[in-house]
Amino acid sequence: MSTSDKKVLPPEAIRSTLVRRAGVAPDATAVAEATLGTLHQLAAQLSPVIGARGVDALLTYSLHQTSHAFSWLEGDHEDTATLLASIKAHLEAQEAAAALEASCALLVTCTDLLGVLIGESLTRRLLAPVWAITPPTSVREITP
C-alpha cells in the first residue's frame, strides 16, 4: 500500500492547522516557522514511541518523497538538526503559496507514512495534540 492510497488525516486539516499557526497573511518565513514548530511537536509526540532515530528516519523519508513534487526541498542531511534547518531555509526562499503547498505535502506524507507503519488509529491518537489548536482566549468559552 502506498502512502497516497489513504490519508490518515484529511490534508485540509493539516493545511488549516498550518495556516492558523502561520498567522494572518503569512509570508514564507511565517510558513517555515509554523512548519518547523509543527515538526518539533510531531517529533516530541513520536520520540517516546519510535525513538529519535525512528523520527529521523520518518522525517528523512517523508522529505525524500515530498521532494519528488518539490525538487527544491531535496538535499543531503546528516542529522535532524541539519534536516530541519535545510527545510526552513528552503521554505523561506520560496513564495508563501509554494512554501505552504510544500509544507502541507511534507506533513501529509509524514502522517500517512506513519499511519502505514504503526496503524492509522495509533497515528491519530499520537498526533492529535499536534493538530489541536487552542483558540485565543477571546474565542474560548469561559465558564465561571
N, C-alpha and C positions, 0 to 999 in steps of 0.2 A: 504494500500500500504506500503510495507516495503521500507526501505531506500536503499535496494540493487536493487530494480526494475529498477530505472532510475537514472543516475548520472547527477547532476546539472552541474558539470564541469567535463571534462574528467580527470580521475586520472593521465594521463600523464602530463596534465598542472600543476597540483598540485605538482607532482614529480619534474617536470622541475624547478618550482619556488623554491622548497626546495633545490634542487641540486645547483642552481645558488647562493642562499643565503648562503649555507654551504661552498662554495668555491671549489677550485681545490683540488682533492684528500682529501676530508674531513674525519676526524675521527669522532667517536661517539660524542665527545664534540661539534664539529662544527655542527653536525646534530642536537644535542639537542638545541644549541643556536639558530640555524635557525628556529627550530620548535617553540621555546618559543617566538622568535621575531614575527613569523607569528601569533601565538595565541594572542599575545598582540595587534597586528594590527587588527585582527579579532574582538577582544573584543572592541577596540576603535570604530570600524565601527558599531558594533551592539548595544552597550550600549544605544545610544540615541533612538533606535527603540524598543528594547525589555527589556531594563533596565539591571542593573548589576545582578540582581537576575535571569533574563532570560538567560544572558550569562553564569552565574554559572551553571544553570540547563542544558543548552545545552552542555557545556563542560563536566560536570559530566556524563551525559547520554552517550555522544559520547565516553568518556573514558571507561565507563562500557561496551558498545557494542564492542569496539575495543579490550578490554581485553579478549574477548572470543577467539580471534585468537592469542593474545599476552598476555598470562596469567601473565607474569612478570610485566605488567603495572597495574595490579589490586591493589587496596588498598583503605582504608578509607581516606576521605579528609574532613576536617572541613570547609574550605573556599577555594576561588580561589587561594590565595597565596600558601597554602599548596598543593593544587592540582597541580599547575604549578611547584612548587619545586620538588614534587614527580615525575612528568613526566620527568623533566630534569635529576634527579638522576637516574631514571630507564633507560633512553635512554643512558646516559653516561656510564652505566655499561655494555652495550651491544657492540657487534662488530658493526662497522659502517653500514654494509649492513642491519643488523637486526634493528638497530635504524632507518635507512631510511625507511624501509618497515613499521615499526610500526607508524612512524610519518606520512607517506603518508596515511596509513589506518585511523588514527585518524582524519586527516584533511578532507579526503574524507567523512568519516562518519559524521563529524560535518557539512560539507557543504550540504550533502544530507539530513540530518535531518532538517536543517534549511529550505531547499527547500520544504520539506513536510509541515513544519509548517507555513511558510509565503508565499510560492509560489516560483517557480523556477526563474521567471523573476525578482522579487524583490531581491531575494538572489543574483543573478548575478550582479545586479546593485549595491547593498550594498557592495559586496565583491570584485568588480572589482579593487579597489585600492590596495587590499591585494595581489592580484595575479599579478598586473602590476609591472614589473621590469624596472627601468630606466637603459638603457645600460651605460657603462662607457663613459666618455667624448670623449675618443679616437674613440669610435664606433659611437657615435651620429653624425648626420648630423648638422653641424654648418652653419647657414646662416648669411651672412654679414649684 
